[in-house]
Amino acid sequence: MGSARKGASSIAVMVLVVAFGFVALVMPSWVTNSVVDAEWEGRVKRVQGDLGLWGLCADVDFDNARVLIPGKDSVVDFSMRTCYSYFWPIDNEIVRIETVIKKDAYTTSICDHFHTNDDRASKALAIMTGIPSSSMKDFLDASCSGTGKAVTALVLSATLLNFLALMLLIVGACCCQTRASLPLVARYMVNLGIVCSAVMSFLMLSPLRKAKASSPHVSYGVPLYLEFTAFFAACFAGCVIERFECSVKKSANAVDTDKRLQDKMRHQHLVSKTNRADIV
């Protein structure tokens, strides 16, 4: 029963680790802003910009009768709500403000656009998120570099490792309670996931801090805190899994000891019967 309780505890903690890590991965709001940048006041009415690990999302309203859209009378109540990926092309549109507001077809990824024309890409996304253009350029420069790709790979690896560890714990607790190799491998996976998360945080915090420092209205979002929660929960999970592993080893040793005793008693019984038969 002790082993079963420790197995259930390990599974419960790992469910939290996987859930927090997955939500932090998919939500594109590690840094968030809801205030229009001063450069675009009078043209942008409202903005909600979110920057995440895999991409960014923008919810922006334009409301200025002086700024004309080709083919339309004015930009009153013109809005865009969309998301863009750093590395994966998505069929979409993007807005630019020059003498008029222009909507361009967007069939590329943010980073492809940024590498082609960094000023144009950073300016367009700055308009739609409320992040100052210079800070957006610095953020995209970091996110679209090898470091940005490493961050994406690390967070995906950590999430996958934690999920696989959870599956091993479920199998070990439900079907194979005398196989210590399952929690052992699960613990190694969790530890490796912790390393991936730590390296990812180290690489990602610098561009996130720069984006946050760009304006007093920019703040960290819920996913960032969920990622830190998942990290510390994974550290705790490693300890809980180790206790479960020790309990499984003790149970396995006890089963082996009982089996050896039974074999020894059976052997002694056969020897005793043989001796009695020889005497007769």
C-alpha positions as CSV (number, residue, x, y, z in Angstrom):
1,M,0.0,0.0,0.0
2,G,2.9,2.4,0.8
3,S,4.3,1.9,-2.7
4,A,0.8,2.5,-4.2
5,R,0.4,5.8,-2.3
6,K,3.8,7.0,-3.3
7,G,3.1,6.1,-6.9
8,A,-0.2,8.0,-6.8
9,S,1.5,11.0,-5.3
10,S,4.2,10.9,-8.0
11,I,1.5,10.8,-10.7
12,A,-0.5,13.7,-9.1
13,V,2.5,16.0,-9.0
14,M,3.6,15.1,-12.5
15,V,0.0,15.8,-13.8
16,L,0.5,19.4,-12.4
17,V,3.9,19.7,-14.0
18,V,2.7,18.6,-17.4
19,A,-0.5,20.8,-17.2
20,F,1.4,23.9,-16.2
21,G,4.2,23.3,-18.7
22,F,1.7,22.7,-21.6
23,V,-0.4,25.8,-20.8
24,A,2.8,27.9,-20.6
25,L,3.9,26.5,-23.9
26,V,0.7,27.2,-25.9
27,M,-0.3,30.5,-24.4
28,P,1.4,33.4,-26.4
29,S,1.3,35.9,-23.5
30,W,4.6,35.6,-21.7
31,V,4.8,39.4,-22.1
32,T,1.6,41.4,-22.5
33,N,0.7,45.0,-23.3
34,S,-2.7,46.8,-23.5
35,V,-1.6,50.4,-24.0
36,V,-1.1,52.1,-27.4
37,D,2.5,53.3,-28.0
38,A,2.8,57.1,-28.1
39,E,4.1,57.0,-31.6
40,W,0.8,55.7,-32.9
41,E,-1.7,57.6,-30.7
42,G,-4.4,59.2,-32.9
43,R,-4.2,56.3,-35.3
44,V,-4.5,53.3,-33.1
45,K,-7.5,53.3,-30.8
46,R,-6.9,50.2,-28.7
47,V,-4.3,47.4,-28.6
48,Q,-3.7,44.2,-26.9
49,G,-0.4,42.6,-27.7
50,D,0.9,39.3,-26.4
51,L,4.4,37.9,-27.0
52,G,5.0,34.2,-26.4
53,L,7.5,31.4,-27.1
54,W,6.2,30.3,-30.5
55,G,4.7,33.5,-31.7
56,L,2.7,36.7,-30.9
57,C,-0.9,37.7,-31.0
58,A,-2.4,41.1,-31.7
59,D,-5.9,42.5,-31.1
60,V,-5.9,46.1,-32.4
61,D,-8.6,48.7,-33.3
62,F,-8.0,51.6,-35.6
63,D,-10.3,54.6,-35.3
64,N,-9.2,57.8,-37.1
65,A,-11.3,59.3,-40.0
66,R,-8.2,61.1,-41.2
67,V,-6.3,57.9,-42.0
68,L,-7.8,56.4,-45.2
69,I,-7.8,52.9,-46.4
70,P,-7.7,52.5,-50.2
71,G,-11.2,51.7,-51.4
72,K,-12.9,52.7,-48.2
73,D,-14.1,55.9,-46.7
74,S,-12.4,55.8,-43.4
75,V,-10.8,53.5,-40.9
76,V,-13.6,53.9,-38.3
77,D,-14.0,50.7,-36.3
78,F,-11.4,48.8,-38.4
79,S,-10.0,46.0,-36.3
80,M,-7.6,43.1,-36.6
81,R,-7.4,40.1,-34.3
82,T,-4.8,37.5,-35.3
83,C,-1.7,35.6,-34.3
84,Y,1.6,35.1,-36.1
85,S,4.2,32.4,-35.7
86,Y,8.0,33.0,-35.5
87,F,9.1,30.0,-37.5
88,W,6.0,28.5,-39.2
89,P,4.3,30.3,-42.2
90,I,0.6,31.1,-41.6
91,D,-1.8,32.5,-44.3
92,N,-2.7,35.9,-42.8
93,E,-2.7,39.6,-43.2
94,I,-0.6,42.3,-41.5
95,V,-1.2,46.1,-41.2
96,R,1.2,48.9,-42.0
97,I,0.6,52.6,-41.4
98,E,2.2,54.9,-43.9
99,T,0.2,57.8,-45.4
100,V,-2.6,55.4,-45.3
101,I,-3.3,52.1,-43.6
102,K,-2.3,49.1,-45.7
103,K,-3.1,45.5,-45.3
104,D,-0.5,43.2,-46.8
105,A,-1.0,39.5,-47.5
106,Y,1.1,37.5,-45.0
107,T,2.1,34.0,-46.1
108,T,5.4,33.8,-44.4
109,S,6.6,33.5,-40.8
110,I,7.6,36.4,-38.7
111,C,11.3,35.5,-38.8
112,D,11.3,35.1,-42.6
113,H,9.8,38.5,-42.8
114,F,12.2,39.9,-40.3
115,H,15.2,38.5,-42.0
116,T,14.0,40.0,-45.3
117,N,13.2,43.5,-44.0
118,D,13.8,43.9,-40.2
119,D,12.7,47.5,-40.0
120,R,9.4,46.9,-41.9
121,A,8.6,43.7,-39.9
122,S,9.4,45.2,-36.5
123,K,7.5,48.4,-37.2
124,A,4.3,46.6,-38.4
125,L,4.3,44.3,-35.4
126,A,5.0,47.2,-33.1
127,I,1.9,49.0,-34.3
128,M,-0.2,45.9,-33.7
129,T,1.1,45.1,-30.3
130,G,1.8,48.5,-28.8
131,I,5.5,47.6,-28.1
132,P,7.9,50.3,-29.2
133,S,9.5,49.6,-32.6
134,S,13.1,49.6,-31.3
135,S,12.2,47.1,-28.5
136,M,10.2,44.9,-30.9
137,K,13.2,44.9,-33.2
138,D,15.5,43.7,-30.4
139,F,13.0,41.1,-29.3
140,L,12.6,39.7,-32.8
141,D,16.4,39.8,-33.3
142,A,16.7,37.5,-30.3
143,S,13.6,35.3,-31.0
144,C,14.6,34.7,-34.7
145,S,18.2,33.8,-33.9
146,G,19.7,30.4,-33.1
147,T,18.9,31.2,-29.5
148,G,15.3,31.6,-30.2
149,K,15.2,28.2,-32.0
150,A,17.0,26.7,-29.1
151,V,14.4,28.1,-26.7
152,T,11.6,26.5,-28.8
153,A,13.4,23.2,-28.9
154,L,14.1,23.2,-25.2
155,V,10.6,24.0,-24.1
156,L,9.2,21.3,-26.4
157,S,11.7,18.8,-25.1
158,A,10.9,19.6,-21.5
159,T,7.2,19.2,-22.1
160,L,7.6,15.9,-24.0
161,L,10.0,14.5,-21.3
162,N,7.6,15.3,-18.5
163,F,4.7,13.8,-20.4
164,L,6.7,10.6,-21.1
165,A,7.7,10.4,-17.4
166,L,4.1,10.7,-16.4
167,M,3.1,7.8,-18.7
168,L,5.9,5.6,-17.3
169,L,4.7,6.4,-13.7
170,I,1.2,5.5,-14.6
171,V,2.3,2.2,-16.1
172,G,4.6,1.6,-13.1
173,A,2.0,2.3,-10.5
174,C,-0.9,0.4,-12.2
175,C,0.7,-2.6,-13.9
176,C,4.3,-3.1,-12.9
177,Q,4.6,-2.3,-9.2
178,T,7.7,-4.5,-8.8
179,R,9.7,-3.0,-11.7
180,A,11.9,-0.2,-10.3
181,S,13.3,0.6,-13.7
182,L,10.1,2.4,-14.7
183,P,10.3,5.1,-11.9
184,L,14.0,5.2,-12.4
185,V,13.7,6.2,-16.1
186,A,10.9,8.5,-15.2
187,R,13.1,10.3,-12.7
188,Y,15.9,10.7,-15.2
189,M,13.4,12.1,-17.7
190,V,12.2,14.6,-15.2
191,N,15.7,15.7,-14.2
192,L,16.6,16.1,-17.9
193,G,13.4,18.2,-18.3
194,I,14.5,20.4,-15.4
195,V,17.8,21.0,-17.1
196,C,16.0,21.9,-20.4
197,S,13.7,24.3,-18.5
198,A,16.6,26.0,-16.7
199,V,18.6,26.5,-19.8
200,M,15.5,27.8,-21.7
201,S,14.7,30.3,-18.9
202,F,18.3,31.6,-18.9
203,L,18.1,32.1,-22.7
204,M,14.6,33.6,-22.8
205,L,14.6,35.9,-19.9
206,S,16.9,38.4,-21.4
207,P,14.7,39.3,-24.5
208,L,11.6,39.1,-22.3
209,R,13.1,41.6,-19.8
210,K,14.0,43.9,-22.6
211,A,10.5,43.8,-24.0
212,K,9.1,44.5,-20.5
213,A,11.5,47.3,-19.9
214,S,10.4,49.0,-23.1
215,S,7.4,50.6,-21.4
216,P,5.9,50.8,-17.9
217,H,2.7,49.4,-19.3
218,V,4.3,46.1,-20.5
219,S,4.0,43.3,-18.0
220,Y,4.8,39.6,-17.6
221,G,1.8,37.3,-18.4
222,V,0.5,34.3,-16.6
223,P,2.4,31.7,-18.7
224,L,5.7,33.0,-17.4
225,Y,4.7,32.3,-13.8
226,L,3.2,28.9,-14.8
227,E,6.5,28.0,-16.3
228,F,8.3,28.8,-13.1
229,T,5.7,26.9,-11.1
230,A,6.1,23.9,-13.4
231,F,9.9,24.1,-12.9
232,F,9.7,24.0,-9.1
233,A,7.0,21.4,-9.2
234,A,9.2,19.2,-11.4
235,C,12.0,19.6,-8.8
236,F,9.6,18.4,-6.1
237,A,8.3,15.7,-8.4
238,G,11.9,14.3,-8.8
239,C,12.1,13.9,-5.0
240,V,8.6,12.2,-4.8
241,I,9.5,9.9,-7.7
242,E,12.7,8.9,-6.0
243,R,10.8,7.9,-2.9
244,F,8.4,5.9,-5.1
245,E,11.4,4.2,-6.8
246,C,12.9,3.2,-3.4
247,S,9.6,1.8,-2.3
248,V,9.3,-0.2,-5.5
249,K,12.8,-1.6,-5.0
250,K,12.0,-2.6,-1.4
251,S,8.8,-4.3,-2.6
252,A,10.7,-6.1,-5.3
253,N,13.4,-7.2,-2.9
254,A,10.8,-8.4,-0.4
255,V,9.1,-10.5,-3.2
256,D,12.5,-11.9,-4.2
257,T,13.3,-12.8,-0.6
258,D,10.0,-14.5,-0.1
259,K,10.4,-16.4,-3.3
260,R,13.9,-17.6,-2.3
261,L,12.6,-18.7,1.1
262,Q,9.8,-20.6,-0.5
263,D,12.2,-22.3,-2.9
264,K,14.5,-23.2,0.0
265,M,11.6,-24.6,2.1
266,R,10.4,-26.6,-0.9
267,H,13.9,-27.9,-1.5
268,Q,14.3,-28.9,2.2
269,H,10.9,-30.6,2.1
270,L,11.9,-32.7,-1.0
271,V,15.2,-33.6,0.7
272,S,13.3,-34.6,3.8
273,K,10.9,-36.8,1.9
274,T,13.8,-38.4,0.0
275,N,15.7,-39.2,3.2
276,R,12.6,-40.8,4.8
277,A,12.1,-42.9,1.6
278,D,15.7,-44.1,1.8
279,I,15.3,-45.1,5.5
280,V,12.2,-47.1,4.7
